[in-house]
Amino acid sequence: MIKRSHFVLATVLSLMLAACGGDKGVIGEEGDAGATGATASGLSEGSDTSGSELGAEMEQLLNTNKIYFEFDSYNVDRQSQRVIEAHSQFLIENPNVNVVLEGHADERGTREYNLALGERRANSAAEIMIAYGVAPGRIQTVSYGEERPAALGSDASAWQLNRRVVILR
């Protein structure tokens, strides 16, 4: 766990450094570079975002409390990293608030495997929050595996909605 935690921290930090490098985009889960680099504030470089637009974007990110994953993966994509960053900033600015990260999986796989996958997903989000400066003691992770589906059904659309981490404050 320690080695993976160091790897995730190094990955997050390298993504943040790469994002501040100018024209290079942050490499997402699919391997394609974004059109512009993301800055530490989560906004694209060179954007002419006014204070009200910045506030609206931050509010939208904070209102997003679910992040989704690809099949059999616990890799956090670029947009989900922005959501986690916004929640991390909120937690830093509000030291009396704690967070619970609920990891979920779709119905495919064994119960035990899905519980472990949900845990890895929740831990991935937690490690990113810690890298942004949230104290580990303020983050609780729990896995429900496939036990609490967001969508019923045995098709791709239901499975996509069930592969998630829910951020609860």
C-alpha positions in Angstrom: 0.0 0.0 0.0 2.8 2.4 0.8 4.5 1.8 -2.5 1.2 2.4 -4.5 0.5 5.4 -2.3 3.9 6.9 -3.3 3.3 6.1 -6.9 -0.1 7.8 -6.9 1.4 10.9 -5.1 4.2 11.1 -7.6 1.7 10.7 -10.5 -0.5 13.5 -9.1 2.4 15.8 -8.5 3.8 15.1 -12.0 0.4 15.8 -13.5 0.2 19.1 -11.6 3.8 20.0 -12.7 3.0 19.0 -16.3 -0.1 21.1 -16.3 1.8 24.2 -15.3 4.3 23.7 -18.1 2.5 25.6 -20.8 1.3 24.0 -24.0 1.4 20.5 -22.8 -2.0 19.0 -21.9 -2.5 16.6 -19.0 -2.6 13.1 -20.2 -6.0 11.6 -19.4 -6.9 8.0 -18.9 -7.4 7.4 -22.6 -3.9 8.6 -23.3 -4.9 11.7 -25.3 -3.6 15.2 -24.3 -6.1 17.9 -23.4 -6.3 21.0 -25.6 -4.8 23.2 -22.9 -3.0 22.5 -19.6 -4.9 22.6 -16.4 -3.5 24.9 -13.7 -3.4 24.3 -10.0 -6.8 26.1 -9.8 -8.2 23.5 -12.2 -8.8 26.1 -14.9 -7.3 26.0 -18.3 -4.3 28.3 -18.8 -4.9 31.5 -20.6 -8.6 31.5 -20.0 -10.3 34.8 -19.5 -12.5 33.7 -16.7 -14.0 36.4 -14.5 -14.5 36.0 -10.8 -18.1 35.1 -11.2 -17.4 32.5 -13.9 -14.6 31.1 -11.6 -17.1 30.9 -8.8 -19.7 29.2 -11.0 -17.2 26.6 -12.2 -16.1 25.9 -8.6 -19.7 25.6 -7.5 -20.5 23.2 -10.4 -17.4 21.0 -9.4 -18.5 21.1 -5.7 -22.0 20.1 -6.7 -20.6 17.1 -8.5 -20.3 14.4 -5.8 -19.8 11.3 -8.0 -16.8 10.3 -10.1 -17.0 7.4 -12.5 -14.5 4.8 -13.6 -13.8 2.6 -16.6 -14.5 -1.2 -16.4 -12.2 -2.9 -13.9 -10.2 0.3 -13.2 -9.5 2.6 -10.3 -7.7 5.2 -12.4 -9.1 8.7 -11.9 -9.6 10.6 -15.2 -8.8 14.3 -15.7 -12.3 15.6 -15.1 -12.7 13.6 -12.0 -9.4 14.9 -10.7 -10.8 18.4 -11.1 -13.8 17.4 -9.0 -11.6 15.9 -6.3 -9.4 19.0 -6.4 -12.4 21.3 -5.8 -13.6 19.1 -2.9 -10.1 19.1 -1.5 -9.9 22.9 -1.6 -13.3 23.1 0.1 -12.1 20.8 2.9 -8.9 22.8 3.3 -10.9 26.0 3.6 -13.4 24.3 6.1 -11.2 22.4 8.6 -14.3 21.3 10.6 -15.7 19.3 7.7 -14.8 15.7 7.0 -15.5 13.5 4.0 -16.6 10.0 3.3 -15.6 8.4 0.0 -17.9 5.5 -1.0 -16.5 3.1 -3.5 -18.8 1.1 -5.8 -18.6 -1.4 -8.6 -20.9 -2.8 -11.2 -22.4 -6.3 -10.8 -19.8 -8.1 -12.9 -17.2 -10.0 -10.9 -17.5 -11.8 -7.6 -18.8 -10.1 -4.5 -15.3 -10.1 -2.9 -13.6 -8.8 -6.0 -16.1 -5.9 -6.3 -15.7 -5.0 -2.7 -11.9 -4.8 -3.2 -12.3 -2.8 -6.4 -14.7 -0.3 -4.7 -12.1 0.0 -1.9 -9.3 0.7 -4.5 -11.5 3.3 -6.2 -12.2 5.1 -2.9 -8.5 4.9 -1.9 -7.5 6.4 -5.2 -9.7 9.4 -4.6 -8.5 9.7 -1.0 -4.8 9.6 -2.1 -5.5 12.5 -4.5 -7.1 14.5 -1.7 -4.2 13.9 0.5 -1.8 15.0 -2.2 -3.8 18.3 -2.5 -3.2 18.8 1.3 -6.3 17.3 3.0 -5.3 15.6 6.3 -5.7 11.8 6.1 -7.7 11.8 9.3 -10.4 13.8 7.7 -11.1 11.2 5.0 -13.0 8.0 5.6 -13.2 5.4 2.8 -15.8 2.6 2.6 -16.6 0.1 -0.1 -20.0 -1.2 -1.0 -18.8 -3.1 -4.0 -21.9 -4.0 -6.1 -24.3 -3.9 -3.1 -25.7 -0.4 -3.6 -26.3 0.1 -7.3 -27.1 3.6 -8.6 -28.9 2.0 -11.6 -30.6 -1.4 -11.9 -30.0 -3.4 -15.0 -27.5 -5.6 -16.7 -26.4 -3.4 -19.5 -23.6 -1.0 -20.3 -25.5 2.2 -19.2 -26.3 0.7 -15.8 -22.8 -0.7 -15.3 -21.3 2.8 -16.1 -23.4 4.5 -13.5 -22.5 1.9 -10.9 -18.7 2.2 -11.3 -18.3 5.2 -9.1 -17.0 6.9 -6.0 -19.5 9.1 -4.1 -18.1 12.0 -2.1 -20.1 12.8 1.0 -19.5 15.7 3.3 
